[in-house]
Amino acid sequence: MLDRDVTGRPRRAVRLAFFIAGWLGALDSYLYATLVVQPHWDWAASLHGLVISDAAPSPYRYRVLVPFLAQGLSRFITVEQAYLLFYLAVFPVALCALLALLRRWYPTSQALIGVVLTAAVLPLSFRDHFFQPATWLEFVLVITALRLLDRPVVDLRWYAVVSVIAACNRETGILFGFLLVVVTWPVPAGRRLRTAVVAALPTVVYATIHLARGAAPPAEHNLLARNLADLPTVFTDVGLFLAIFAVLAIAGWRTAPAICRRAAWLLAPYLPLIATFGMWRQVRMLVPLVPIMLGFGLGALAHLDDDDTPRAPADLLRGARPDTADTYDHATVSTHRPAYSSTR
């Protein structure tokens, strides 16, 4: 935690950091609404109607949560307005939640850098789709799950709620059970049965939705051939999106919090799943992994300011240049940084 002086400056600085995160989220919301939602609303409205009428192709038929919420809101506003309201809310919420999560492991300045990087690359994920509300909600749900898993004792009741929501939202929600196991392993003997039940719950919920709504034809055909034909775009878009996260992850892996290194095992089933059933050029499928990648990557920035020359408070007030400032004792200058733990 930051030391709080009588002026309350650290508290105000943290509030400013959350304002920046919310503003960046609002900016991405505006871009998404104007570049994706409104230009393609006729197609999106058609697919929404197919989901509600139980006639959508797979996997959209089983992504029921957001469409039915939007349909419920249509009693008060139009369906298009319901989706716009969802998108205008989900991006600021996601980036503020991401900042709060990263602050559990890193100083606020490092956490904010992670949020800025995320906001900067998100527009790449807005390409090549017109109706994917589940992706953005899953982004928030992964952050929420990591917050719950970062507690000394995981509240299995709340984790079960998040897992059920994730399973109703998108098929990859079934992996929330896998995430619970890899992060909490080894599970104490007294909690093994409850943990096993909660871990299996999202799979049971998704299977129930699948059985209740029946089989559906796939939305995409000749997927492998289309993906191979798209390889130049795949390398460009995915490469640009992952480049910064990959560099940080390689540099910061050894000092990353233990929970992030454990959560990284989620990539093992997640990446083959989206590679088998997804369109590779759709970078949006990688967005839910961003909190995990930043979690074990931001440690690379732990000593970012170590080479900076501190300036005396008096010099800062009068705007003196470092090379012309009066001589002062560096030991008297506060260089306090929030403690960073790699064992969380």
ABEGO torsion letter per residue (X at the ends): XBBBBAAGAAAAAAAAAAAAAAAAAAAAAAAAAAAAAAAAAAAAAAAAAAAAAGABBOAAAABAAAAAAAAAAAAABBAAAAAAAAAAAAAAAAAAAAAAAAAAABBAAAAAAAAAAAAAAAAAAABGBABBAAAAAAAAAAAAAAAAAABABBBAAAAAAAAAAAAAABAAAAAAAAAAAAAAOBBBAAAAAAAAAAAAAAAAAAAAAAAAAEBBBBABBGAAAAAAAAAAAAAAAAAAAAAAAAAAAAAAAAABBAAAAAAAAAAAAAAAAAAAABBAABAAAAAAAAAAAAAAAAAAAAAAAAABBBBBAAAAAAGBBAAABBBBBAAABBABBBBBBAAX
